[in-house]
């Protein structure tokens, strides 16, 4: 038996009139079928370096990067093989799924025997074992029989039927046999599934292979039923996850299973630095325990789970940590220890930022004299309040002139002298002199001093002050007026 029969997609192609097609460089594309759940795969002879040809498999359908196997073999006119190629590694359609490169003269030399009745006979085999998705995870290909499974009898096939359309899923025996005696046999197994399993069974196989760890509760009900039917006592536990990336964070989470009598079971509370996809999970328990009606974990056949999640700090990609101002503080509804800043964006969408009272109250007596813990911001300034809160909590980096101006305005309004000095020093490092004019209306020292140094004479200062509005002149601080007078006398 040919080696190609070990591959899920295999066959033999014949390219007739090889000499003509090489001269015209127009070999036809021969469809070879479906593999990896994707249609549109074709085989053709492709030219390379203008003097060589090689067999080539490709598809116009978008295919993620995958790990697989590839086989090519040229059949000579006496039935023997030549230019046999076998590959196994991480492959990509863009990288090229090709065989041996051979010179045109060698192909056409009749003494070599590569042509059969003027054409080229090619055996091929193609197998996709795993797919790599954009988030970096790998998943098994359950759409095709595993490599060599027909010869070794190490495969289980699950058939599902939906509206007279039969779909099949394939997997190796080893893992399922290890977990359950149900599948132990010396031959390939074929199992007919109920039609209700059709939508969920591929994900169930991913759970069995420890690839898919988090599932929706509606889906988990079917998983539990399937696992019980095939005697798979896999560990099942409540799990919190999120689609898409999220940085490492410091926070708290809570998971509690509610029994059918309303009491609690398997309560979990954790606090600390956690990484999503690893540590946000509840108590592990065998499927049999979950489904045992005497335990009372199922309510009308379903699981009821209470949960709580609090993110207090986030670690950004540059390694720095920042507070989470987007959510109310842990327990703040009961202790009244929180300030809330309400903001409206230009598109009319409202949002709120929250922070602890303790730090702002320590730095400013302003917050000790007010009863209200909620502040409504103008839409023009609300976009900068988050950066202001970061300054208040000691988190700051490069900021632009406009944001710094608003941060200074907030700090002056709330009488936060330490924040005024911090923003002032930051602007001294990050702002050029020509952009400092607007800062003179605030209580700054360093930026104003640098700005004055760049003025050539008292005449230039007088001209700049004349351009200010009278209301801006009235807002000038006493310190700024002193520096202006000193500049007039010395320049």
VEXVOMAR-249111 format. One record per residue (C-alpha): residue number from 0; chain; residue in one letter; x, y, z. Coordinates in Angstrom, 1 decimal. Example, Ala and Ser with C-alpha at 12.3 -4.5 7.8 and 13.67 -1.06 7.14 Angstrom:
<rs>
(r 0,'A','A',(12.3,-4.5,7.8))
(r 1,'A','S',(13.7,-1.1,7.1))
</rs>
This chain:
<rs>
(r 0,'A','X',(0.0,0.0,0.0))
(r 1,'A','X',(1.3,3.5,-0.9))
(r 2,'A','X',(2.4,5.8,1.9))
(r 3,'A','X',(-0.2,8.3,0.7))
(r 4,'A','X',(-3.0,6.3,2.2))
(r 5,'A','X',(-1.9,7.3,5.7))
(r 6,'A','X',(-2.9,10.9,5.0))
(r 7,'A','X',(-6.5,12.2,5.4))
(r 8,'A','X',(-6.5,13.8,2.0))
(r 9,'A','X',(-4.6,11.7,-0.6))
(r 10,'A','X',(-4.8,10.7,-4.3))
(r 11,'A','X',(-3.1,10.6,-7.6))
(r 12,'A','X',(-3.2,13.4,-10.3))
(r 13,'A','X',(-2.1,13.2,-13.9))
(r 14,'A','X',(-1.0,16.3,-15.9))
(r 15,'A','X',(-1.2,15.4,-19.6))
(r 16,'A','X',(0.7,17.2,-22.4))
(r 17,'A','X',(3.5,18.2,-19.9))
(r 18,'A','X',(5.8,19.5,-22.6))
(r 19,'A','X',(3.1,21.9,-24.0))
(r 20,'A','X',(2.1,23.2,-20.5))
(r 21,'A','X',(5.8,23.8,-19.5))
(r 22,'A','X',(6.4,25.8,-22.7))
(r 23,'A','X',(3.2,27.9,-22.1))
(r 24,'A','X',(3.5,27.9,-18.3))
(r 25,'A','X',(-0.2,27.1,-17.9))
(r 26,'A','X',(-0.6,23.8,-16.1))
(r 27,'A','X',(-4.3,23.4,-15.0))
(r 28,'A','X',(-5.4,23.4,-11.4))
(r 29,'A','X',(-6.8,20.0,-10.4))
(r 30,'A','X',(-9.3,20.1,-7.4))
(r 31,'A','X',(-8.3,17.6,-4.8))
(r 32,'A','X',(-11.1,18.0,-2.2))
(r 33,'A','X',(-11.6,19.1,1.4))
(r 34,'A','X',(-9.3,18.9,4.3))
(r 35,'A','X',(-9.2,20.6,7.8))
(r 36,'A','X',(-12.8,21.7,7.4))
(r 37,'A','X',(-11.8,23.9,4.4))
(r 38,'A','X',(-12.8,23.5,0.8))
(r 39,'A','X',(-11.0,24.7,-2.3))
(r 40,'A','X',(-7.7,22.8,-2.2))
(r 41,'A','X',(-6.1,22.3,-5.6))
(r 42,'A','X',(-2.9,20.8,-7.0))
(r 43,'A','X',(-0.9,22.1,-9.9))
(r 44,'A','X',(2.6,22.2,-11.3))
(r 45,'A','X',(4.2,25.6,-10.5))
(r 46,'A','X',(7.2,27.1,-12.2))
(r 47,'A','X',(10.2,28.3,-10.2))
(r 48,'A','X',(13.2,30.3,-11.4))
(r 49,'A','X',(11.8,30.1,-15.0))
(r 50,'A','X',(13.6,26.8,-15.6))
(r 51,'A','X',(12.1,24.5,-12.9))
(r 52,'A','X',(8.8,23.0,-12.0))
(r 53,'A','X',(7.5,21.4,-8.8))
(r 54,'A','X',(4.1,20.0,-7.6))
(r 55,'A','X',(2.3,22.5,-5.4))
(r 56,'A','X',(-0.9,22.4,-3.2))
(r 57,'A','X',(-2.7,25.5,-2.3))
(r 58,'A','X',(-6.2,27.1,-1.7))
(r 59,'A','X',(-7.7,30.5,-2.2))
(r 60,'A','X',(-9.7,30.0,1.1))
(r 61,'A','X',(-8.2,31.8,4.1))
(r 62,'A','X',(-6.5,29.2,6.3))
(r 63,'A','X',(-4.8,29.8,9.7))
(r 64,'A','X',(-1.3,28.6,10.4))
(r 65,'A','X',(-1.3,24.9,11.1))
(r 66,'A','X',(0.9,21.9,12.0))
(r 67,'A','X',(0.6,19.1,9.5))
(r 68,'A','X',(2.2,16.7,7.1))
(r 69,'A','X',(2.8,16.7,3.4))
(r 70,'A','X',(3.7,14.0,0.9))
(r 71,'A','X',(4.6,14.1,-2.8))
(r 72,'A','X',(5.8,11.2,-5.0))
(r 73,'A','X',(6.4,11.2,-8.8))
(r 74,'A','X',(5.4,7.9,-10.5))
(r 75,'A','X',(7.7,7.0,-13.4))
(r 76,'A','X',(6.4,5.2,-16.5))
(r 77,'A','X',(7.6,1.9,-15.1))
(r 78,'A','X',(5.6,2.4,-11.8))
(r 79,'A','X',(8.6,3.1,-9.6))
(r 80,'A','X',(8.9,6.3,-7.5))
(r 81,'A','X',(11.2,9.3,-7.7))
(r 82,'A','X',(11.5,12.7,-6.0))
(r 83,'A','X',(9.6,11.5,-2.9))
(r 84,'A','X',(9.0,14.2,-0.4))
(r 85,'A','X',(7.6,13.9,3.2))
(r 86,'A','X',(7.3,16.9,5.5))
(r 87,'A','X',(6.0,17.4,9.0))
(r 88,'A','X',(6.2,20.8,10.8))
(r 89,'A','X',(4.3,24.0,11.3))
(r 90,'A','X',(3.1,25.0,7.8))
(r 91,'A','X',(1.3,27.9,6.2))
(r 92,'A','X',(-0.4,28.1,2.8))
(r 93,'A','X',(1.7,31.3,2.3))
(r 94,'A','X',(4.9,29.4,2.9))
(r 95,'A','X',(4.2,27.0,0.1))
(r 96,'A','X',(3.1,23.3,0.2))
(r 97,'A','X',(5.5,22.1,-2.5))
(r 98,'A','X',(7.4,19.1,-3.6))
(r 99,'A','X',(10.9,18.6,-5.2))
(r 100,'A','X',(12.1,21.3,-7.6))
(r 101,'A','X',(13.2,19.7,-10.9))
(r 102,'A','X',(14.7,21.3,-14.1))
(r 103,'A','X',(12.5,21.3,-17.2))
(r 104,'A','X',(15.2,19.4,-19.2))
(r 105,'A','X',(15.1,16.6,-16.6))
(r 106,'A','X',(11.3,16.4,-16.7))
(r 107,'A','X',(11.2,16.1,-20.5))
(r 108,'A','X',(14.2,13.8,-20.9))
(r 109,'A','X',(12.6,10.5,-22.1))
(r 110,'A','X',(15.5,8.4,-20.8))
(r 111,'A','X',(14.6,9.4,-17.2))
(r 112,'A','X',(11.1,8.0,-17.6))
(r 113,'A','X',(9.4,10.8,-15.6))
(r 114,'A','X',(6.7,11.1,-18.3))
(r 115,'A','X',(3.9,8.6,-18.8))
(r 116,'A','X',(2.3,9.0,-22.2))
(r 117,'A','X',(3.6,12.5,-22.3))
(r 118,'A','X',(2.2,13.5,-18.9))
(r 119,'A','X',(3.3,13.6,-15.2))
(r 120,'A','X',(1.7,11.3,-12.6))
(r 121,'A','X',(1.9,12.6,-9.0))
(r 122,'A','X',(0.9,10.9,-5.8))
(r 123,'A','X',(0.0,13.3,-2.9))
(r 124,'A','X',(-1.0,13.2,0.7))
(r 125,'A','X',(-2.0,16.1,3.0))
(r 126,'A','X',(-2.8,16.1,6.7))
(r 127,'A','X',(-3.7,19.0,9.0))
(r 128,'A','X',(-3.2,18.0,12.7))
(r 129,'A','X',(-3.6,21.3,14.5))
(r 130,'A','X',(-4.6,24.9,13.8))
(r 131,'A','X',(-3.0,27.9,15.4))
(r 132,'A','X',(-5.4,30.8,15.9))
(r 133,'A','X',(-4.7,34.6,16.1))
(r 134,'A','X',(-4.6,34.5,19.9))
(r 135,'A','X',(-1.7,32.0,19.8))
(r 136,'A','X',(-3.7,28.9,20.9))
(r 137,'A','X',(-3.6,25.6,19.1))
(r 138,'A','X',(-6.6,23.4,18.4))
(r 139,'A','X',(-6.9,19.9,17.1))
(r 140,'A','X',(-8.4,19.2,13.7))
(r 141,'A','X',(-11.4,17.0,14.4))
(r 142,'A','X',(-12.7,17.2,10.8))
(r 143,'A','X',(-10.3,14.5,9.3))
(r 144,'A','X',(-9.2,11.0,10.4))
(r 145,'A','X',(-5.8,11.2,12.3))
(r 146,'A','X',(-2.7,10.3,10.4))
(r 147,'A','X',(-2.3,6.6,9.9))
(r 148,'A','X',(-5.5,5.8,11.8))
(r 149,'A','X',(-6.9,3.5,9.1))
(r 150,'A','X',(-3.9,1.2,9.3))
(r 151,'A','X',(-3.5,1.2,13.1))
(r 152,'A','X',(-7.2,1.2,14.3))
(r 153,'A','X',(-6.6,4.0,16.8))
(r 154,'A','X',(-9.5,6.2,15.8))
(r 155,'A','X',(-13.0,7.0,17.1))
(r 156,'A','X',(-15.5,8.5,14.7))
(r 157,'A','X',(-18.6,10.4,15.9))
(r 158,'A','X',(-21.3,10.9,13.3))
(r 159,'A','X',(-24.0,13.6,13.8))
(r 160,'A','X',(-27.0,14.2,11.6))
(r 161,'A','X',(-28.8,17.5,11.1))
(r 162,'A','X',(-31.5,17.9,8.4))
(r 163,'A','X',(-30.3,14.8,6.6))
(r 164,'A','X',(-26.8,16.2,6.5))
(r 165,'A','X',(-24.2,13.9,8.1))
(r 166,'A','X',(-21.1,15.4,9.8))
(r 167,'A','X',(-18.3,13.4,11.3))
(r 168,'A','X',(-15.7,14.2,13.9))
(r 169,'A','X',(-12.5,12.2,14.4))
(r 170,'A','X',(-10.1,11.8,17.3))
(r 171,'A','X',(-7.4,9.5,18.6))
(r 172,'A','X',(-8.5,6.7,20.9))
(r 173,'A','X',(-5.7,7.1,23.5))
(r 174,'A','X',(-7.0,10.0,25.5))
(r 175,'A','X',(-10.7,9.0,25.7))
(r 176,'A','X',(-9.7,5.4,26.4))
(r 177,'A','X',(-7.4,6.5,29.2))
(r 178,'A','X',(-10.3,8.4,30.8))
(r 179,'A','X',(-13.1,5.9,30.2))
(r 180,'A','X',(-13.4,2.1,29.6))
(r 181,'A','X',(-16.4,2.8,27.4))
(r 182,'A','X',(-14.0,3.3,24.4))
(r 183,'A','X',(-11.7,0.3,24.9))
(r 184,'A','X',(-11.7,-1.9,21.8))
(r 185,'A','X',(-9.2,-3.4,19.4))
(r 186,'A','X',(-10.8,-1.8,16.3))
(r 187,'A','X',(-11.8,1.7,15.1))
(r 188,'A','X',(-15.1,2.8,16.7))
(r 189,'A','X',(-17.9,4.6,14.9))
(r 190,'A','X',(-20.6,6.2,17.1))
(r 191,'A','X',(-23.9,7.8,16.1))
(r 192,'A','X',(-24.7,10.9,18.1))
(r 193,'A','X',(-28.1,12.4,18.8))
(r 194,'A','X',(-29.0,15.3,16.6))
(r 195,'A','X',(-29.1,17.6,19.7))
(r 196,'A','X',(-25.4,17.1,20.2))
(r 197,'A','X',(-24.5,18.5,16.7))
(r 198,'A','X',(-23.8,22.1,17.8))
(r 199,'A','X',(-21.8,21.2,20.8))
(r 200,'A','X',(-19.8,18.1,20.2))
(r 201,'A','X',(-16.7,19.6,18.6))
(r 202,'A','X',(-16.3,21.9,21.6))
(r 203,'A','X',(-16.9,18.9,23.9))
(r 204,'A','X',(-13.9,17.1,22.3))
(r 205,'A','X',(-11.8,20.3,22.9))
(r 206,'A','X',(-12.8,20.1,26.6))
(r 207,'A','X',(-11.8,16.4,26.7))
(r 208,'A','X',(-8.4,17.3,25.1))
(r 209,'A','X',(-7.9,20.2,27.6))
(r 210,'A','X',(-7.9,22.9,24.9))
(r 211,'A','X',(-11.2,24.6,25.7))
(r 212,'A','X',(-11.4,25.3,29.4))
(r 213,'A','X',(-14.2,27.8,29.7))
(r 214,'A','X',(-17.8,27.2,28.4))
(r 215,'A','X',(-21.2,28.9,28.7))
(r 216,'A','X',(-23.6,27.5,31.2))
(r 217,'A','X',(-26.1,26.5,28.5))
(r 218,'A','X',(-23.3,24.6,26.7))
(r 219,'A','X',(-22.0,23.0,29.9))
(r 220,'A','X',(-25.4,21.3,30.4))
(r 221,'A','X',(-24.9,19.3,27.2))
(r 222,'A','X',(-21.2,18.6,28.1))
(r 223,'A','X',(-22.3,17.1,31.4))
(r 224,'A','X',(-24.9,14.9,29.7))
(r 225,'A','X',(-22.4,13.7,27.1))
(r 226,'A','X',(-19.6,13.1,29.7))
(r 227,'A','X',(-22.0,11.0,31.8))
(r 228,'A','X',(-23.2,9.0,28.8))
(r 229,'A','X',(-19.6,8.1,27.8))
(r 230,'A','X',(-18.4,7.6,31.4))
(r 231,'A','X',(-15.9,10.4,31.3))
(r 232,'A','X',(-15.3,11.6,34.9))
(r 233,'A','X',(-13.4,14.7,33.8))
(r 234,'A','X',(-13.0,17.5,36.2))
(r 235,'A','X',(-15.6,20.3,35.9))
(r 236,'A','X',(-15.5,23.6,37.7))
(r 237,'A','X',(-17.0,27.1,37.5))
(r 238,'A','X',(-14.6,29.4,35.6))
(r 239,'A','X',(-14.5,33.2,34.8))
(r 240,'A','X',(-13.0,34.2,31.5))
(r 241,'A','X',(-13.0,37.0,28.9))
(r 242,'A','X',(-12.7,36.9,25.1))
(r 243,'A','X',(-9.7,38.9,24.1))
(r 244,'A','X',(-6.6,39.9,26.0))
(r 245,'A','X',(-6.4,41.5,29.4))
(r 246,'A','X',(-3.3,42.4,31.3))
(r 247,'A','X',(-2.3,40.9,34.6))
(r 248,'A','X',(-4.2,42.5,37.4))
(r 249,'A','X',(-4.6,42.7,41.2))
(r 250,'A','X',(-8.1,42.1,42.4))
(r 251,'A','X',(-10.6,39.8,44.1))
(r 252,'A','X',(-13.1,37.2,42.9))
(r 253,'A','X',(-15.9,35.1,44.5))
(r 254,'A','X',(-17.7,32.0,43.2))
(r 255,'A','X',(-20.5,30.2,45.0))
(r 256,'A','X',(-22.6,27.2,43.8))
(r 257,'A','X',(-26.3,27.5,44.9))
(r 258,'A','X',(-28.0,24.2,45.6))
(r 259,'A','X',(-31.6,23.5,44.8))
(r 260,'A','X',(-32.6,24.3,48.4))
(r 261,'A','X',(-31.0,27.7,48.2))
(r 262,'A','X',(-28.0,26.8,50.4))
(r 263,'A','X',(-24.4,27.4,49.3))
(r 264,'A','X',(-21.7,24.9,48.3))
(r 265,'A','X',(-18.1,25.2,47.2))
(r 266,'A','X',(-17.7,28.9,48.1))
(r 267,'A','X',(-14.4,30.4,46.9))
(r 268,'A','X',(-13.0,33.8,47.7))
(r 269,'A','X',(-9.6,34.9,46.6))
(r 270,'A','X',(-7.6,38.2,46.6))
(r 271,'A','X',(-4.2,39.0,45.1))
(r 272,'A','X',(-2.4,39.3,41.8))
(r 273,'A','X',(-4.0,37.0,39.3))
(r 274,'A','X',(-3.7,36.3,35.6))
(r 275,'A','X',(-6.8,35.7,33.6))
(r 276,'A','X',(-7.2,32.2,32.1))
(r 277,'A','X',(-5.2,30.6,35.0))
(r 278,'A','X',(-6.6,31.4,38.4))
(r 279,'A','X',(-10.2,32.6,38.2))
(r 280,'A','X',(-11.8,29.3,38.9))
(r 281,'A','X',(-13.9,27.6,41.6))
(r 282,'A','X',(-13.7,24.2,43.2))
(r 283,'A','X',(-13.0,21.1,41.0))
(r 284,'A','X',(-15.4,18.2,41.1))
(r 285,'A','X',(-16.1,15.0,39.1))
(r 286,'A','X',(-18.9,15.0,36.6))
(r 287,'A','X',(-20.6,12.2,38.6))
(r 288,'A','X',(-20.7,14.3,41.7))
(r 289,'A','X',(-22.2,17.3,39.8))
(r 290,'A','X',(-25.0,15.1,38.3))
(r 291,'A','X',(-25.8,13.0,41.5))
(r 292,'A','X',(-29.3,14.2,42.3))
(r 293,'A','X',(-28.9,13.4,46.0))
(r 294,'A','X',(-26.2,16.1,46.3))
(r 295,'A','X',(-28.7,18.7,45.1))
(r 296,'A','X',(-26.2,20.7,43.0))
(r 297,'A','X',(-28.6,20.8,40.0))
(r 298,'A','X',(-31.7,23.0,39.9))
(r 299,'A','X',(-34.1,21.9,37.2))
(r 300,'A','X',(-31.2,20.2,35.5))
(r 301,'A','X',(-29.0,23.3,35.5))
(r 302,'A','X',(-26.2,24.7,37.6))
(r 303,'A','X',(-26.7,28.0,39.5))
(r 304,'A','X',(-23.6,29.9,40.3))
(r 305,'A','X',(-23.1,33.2,42.1))
(r 306,'A','X',(-20.0,35.2,41.2))
(r 307,'A','X',(-18.2,38.4,42.0))
(r 308,'A','X',(-15.2,40.0,40.3))
(r 309,'A','X',(-13.3,43.1,41.3))
(r 310,'A','X',(-10.3,44.5,39.5))
(r 311,'A','X',(-8.3,47.0,41.6))
(r 312,'A','X',(-5.1,47.5,39.7))
(r 313,'A','X',(-3.9,46.7,36.2))
(r 314,'A','X',(-0.4,46.0,35.0))
(r 315,'A','X',(0.2,47.7,31.6))
(r 316,'A','X',(2.4,46.3,28.8))
(r 317,'A','X',(5.3,48.5,29.9))
(r 318,'A','X',(5.3,46.9,33.3))
(r 319,'A','X',(3.7,49.8,35.3))
(r 320,'A','X',(0.7,49.4,37.5))
(r 321,'A','X',(-2.3,51.7,37.4))
(r 322,'A','X',(-5.5,51.9,39.4))
(r 323,'A','X',(-8.9,50.8,38.0))
(r 324,'A','X',(-11.0,53.9,38.2))
(r 325,'A','X',(-13.8,52.5,36.1))
(r 326,'A','X',(-15.6,50.4,38.8))
(r 327,'A','X',(-16.9,51.2,42.3))
(r 328,'A','X',(-14.5,50.2,45.0))
(r 329,'A','X',(-14.8,46.9,46.9))
(r 330,'A','X',(-17.4,47.3,49.6))
(r 331,'A','X',(-17.7,51.1,49.0))
(r 332,'A','X',(-21.5,51.0,48.9))
(r 333,'A','X',(-21.6,50.0,52.6))
(r 334,'A','X',(-18.7,52.2,53.9))
(r 335,'A','X',(-19.3,55.5,51.9))
(r 336,'A','X',(-15.6,55.7,51.3))
(r 337,'A','X',(-15.8,56.6,47.6))
(r 338,'A','X',(-15.8,59.7,45.4))
(r 339,'A','X',(-17.6,59.4,42.0))
(r 340,'A','X',(-16.9,61.7,39.0))
(r 341,'A','X',(-19.6,61.6,36.3))
(r 342,'A','X',(-18.6,62.6,32.8))
(r 343,'A','X',(-20.3,63.1,29.5))
(r 344,'A','X',(-18.5,62.6,26.2))
(r 345,'A','X',(-19.1,64.6,23.0))
(r 346,'A','X',(-21.3,61.8,21.6))
(r 347,'A','X',(-23.6,62.0,24.7))
(r 348,'A','X',(-22.5,58.8,26.3))
(r 349,'A','X',(-22.2,59.0,30.1))
(r 350,'A','X',(-19.6,57.2,32.2))
(r 351,'A','X',(-18.3,57.4,35.7))
(r 352,'A','X',(-14.9,57.2,37.4))
(r 353,'A','X',(-14.4,56.2,41.1))
(r 354,'A','X',(-11.7,56.6,43.6))
(r 355,'A','X',(-11.1,56.2,47.3))
(r 356,'A','X',(-11.8,59.2,49.6))
(r 357,'A','X',(-8.9,58.7,51.8))
(r 358,'A','X',(-6.0,59.9,49.6))
(r 359,'A','X',(-7.8,63.1,48.3))
(r 360,'A','X',(-9.1,63.9,51.8))
(r 361,'A','X',(-5.5,63.6,53.1))
(r 362,'A','X',(-4.1,66.1,50.6))
(r 363,'A','X',(-6.9,68.6,50.6))
(r 364,'A','X',(-9.2,70.1,53.2))
(r 365,'A','X',(-11.7,70.8,50.3))
(r 366,'A','X',(-13.0,67.2,50.5))
(r 367,'A','X',(-13.5,67.4,54.2))
(r 368,'A','X',(-15.9,70.3,54.0))
(r 369,'A','X',(-18.3,68.8,51.4))
(r 370,'A','X',(-21.1,66.4,52.0))
(r 371,'A','X',(-21.6,65.4,48.4))
(r 372,'A','X',(-19.5,62.5,47.2))
(r 373,'A','X',(-20.5,62.8,43.5))
(r 374,'A','X',(-19.2,65.4,41.0))
(r 375,'A','X',(-20.6,66.2,37.6))
(r 376,'A','X',(-18.0,67.4,35.1))
(r 377,'A','X',(-18.3,69.5,32.0))
(r 378,'A','X',(-18.0,67.5,28.8))
(r 379,'A','X',(-15.0,69.6,27.6))
(r 380,'A','X',(-12.9,68.6,30.7))
(r 381,'A','X',(-14.3,65.2,31.5))
(r 382,'A','X',(-12.0,63.4,29.1))
(r 383,'A','X',(-9.0,64.5,31.2))
(r 384,'A','X',(-10.3,63.5,34.7))
(r 385,'A','X',(-8.8,60.0,34.5))
(r 386,'A','X',(-5.3,61.4,34.0))
(r 387,'A','X',(-5.9,63.8,36.9))
(r 388,'A','X',(-6.8,60.9,39.2))
(r 389,'A','X',(-3.6,59.1,38.1))
(r 390,'A','X',(-1.6,62.2,39.1))
(r 391,'A','X',(-3.4,62.3,42.5))
(r 392,'A','X',(-2.5,58.7,43.1))
(r 393,'A','X',(1.2,59.1,42.1))
(r 394,'A','X',(0.9,57.5,38.6))
(r 395,'A','X',(2.1,59.9,35.9))
(r 396,'A','X',(4.1,59.8,32.7))
(r 397,'A','X',(4.4,61.9,29.6))
(r 398,'A','X',(1.3,64.0,29.0))
(r 399,'A','X',(0.5,66.7,26.4))
(r 400,'A','X',(0.0,70.3,27.1))
(r 401,'A','X',(-3.8,70.3,27.0))
(r 402,'A','X',(-4.2,67.4,29.4))
(r 403,'A','X',(-1.7,69.1,31.8))
(r 404,'A','X',(-3.6,72.3,31.7))
(r 405,'A','X',(-6.8,70.5,32.7))
(r 406,'A','X',(-5.0,68.5,35.4))
(r 407,'A','X',(-3.7,71.8,36.9))
(r 408,'A','X',(-7.2,73.3,36.7))
(r 409,'A','X',(-8.7,70.3,38.6))
(r 410,'A','X',(-5.9,70.5,41.1))
(r 411,'A','X',(-6.4,74.2,41.7))
(r 412,'A','X',(-10.2,73.8,42.0))
(r 413,'A','X',(-9.9,71.0,44.6))
(r 414,'A','X',(-7.0,72.7,46.4))
(r 415,'A','X',(-4.5,69.9,45.8))
(r 416,'A','X',(-1.2,71.8,46.2))
(r 417,'A','X',(1.0,68.7,45.9))
(r 418,'A','X',(-0.7,67.7,42.6))
(r 419,'A','X',(-0.1,71.3,41.3))
(r 420,'A','X',(3.6,71.0,42.0))
(r 421,'A','X',(3.7,67.5,40.5))
(r 422,'A','X',(2.1,68.5,37.2))
(r 423,'A','X',(4.2,71.7,37.1))
(r 424,'A','X',(7.4,69.6,37.3))
(r 425,'A','X',(6.1,67.1,34.7))
(r 426,'A','X',(5.4,70.0,32.3))
(r 427,'A','X',(8.8,71.4,32.9))
(r 428,'A','X',(10.3,68.2,31.4))
(r 429,'A','X',(7.7,67.6,28.6))
(r 430,'A','X',(6.7,70.9,27.3))
(r 431,'A','X',(8.5,73.3,25.0))
(r 432,'A','X',(8.6,77.1,25.8))
(r 433,'A','X',(6.3,78.3,23.1))
(r 434,'A','X',(3.5,76.1,24.6))
(r 435,'A','X',(3.8,77.4,28.1))
(r 436,'A','X',(1.8,80.6,27.7))
(r 437,'A','X',(-1.5,79.1,28.9))
(r 438,'A','X',(0.2,77.9,32.1))
(r 439,'A','X',(0.7,81.4,33.5))
(r 440,'A','X',(-2.9,81.5,34.7))
(r 441,'A','X',(-2.2,78.7,37.1))
(r 442,'A','X',(-0.1,78.5,40.2))
(r 443,'A','X',(3.1,77.2,38.7))
(r 444,'A','X',(6.7,78.1,39.2))
(r 445,'A','X',(9.1,75.9,37.2))
(r 446,'A','X',(7.3,76.2,33.8))
(r 447,'A','X',(6.8,79.9,34.2))
(r 448,'A','X',(10.4,80.4,35.1))
(r 449,'A','X',(11.5,78.4,32.0))
(r 450,'A','X',(9.2,80.4,29.8))
(r 451,'A','X',(10.5,83.7,31.1))
(r 452,'A','X',(14.1,82.5,30.4))
(r 453,'A','X',(13.2,82.1,26.7))
(r 454,'A','X',(11.9,85.6,26.4))
(r 455,'A','X',(14.6,88.0,25.1))
(r 456,'A','X',(13.5,91.2,26.7))
(r 457,'A','X',(11.0,93.0,28.9))
(r 458,'A','X',(9.4,94.3,25.7))
(r 459,'A','X',(8.5,90.8,24.6))
(r 460,'A','X',(7.0,90.0,28.0))
(r 461,'A','X',(4.9,93.2,27.8))
(r 462,'A','X',(3.7,92.2,24.4))
(r 463,'A','X',(2.7,88.7,25.6))
(r 464,'A','X',(0.8,90.1,28.6))
(r 465,'A','X',(-1.1,92.5,26.4))
(r 466,'A','X',(-2.4,89.5,24.4))
(r 467,'A','X',(-4.0,88.1,27.5))
(r 468,'A','X',(-7.7,88.6,28.3))
(r 469,'A','X',(-8.4,90.9,31.3))
(r 470,'A','X',(-10.0,88.0,33.1))
(r 471,'A','X',(-6.8,86.0,32.7))
(r 472,'A','X',(-4.7,88.8,34.1))
(r 473,'A','X',(-6.9,88.9,37.2))
(r 474,'A','X',(-6.4,85.2,37.7))
(r 475,'A','X',(-2.6,85.6,37.8))
(r 476,'A','X',(-1.1,84.4,41.1))
(r 477,'A','X',(0.9,86.6,43.4))
(r 478,'A','X',(4.0,84.4,42.7))
(r 479,'A','X',(3.6,85.0,38.9))
(r 480,'A','X',(3.3,88.8,39.4))
(r 481,'A','X',(6.5,88.8,41.5))
(r 482,'A','X',(8.4,87.0,38.7))
(r 483,'A','X',(7.1,89.4,36.1))
(r 484,'A','X',(8.2,92.5,38.1))
(r 485,'A','X',(11.6,90.9,38.7))
(r 486,'A','X',(11.9,90.2,35.0))
(r 487,'A','X',(11.0,93.8,34.0))
(r 488,'A','X',(13.7,95.2,36.4))
(r 489,'A','X',(16.4,92.8,35.2))
(r 490,'A','X',(15.7,92.7,31.4))
</rs>
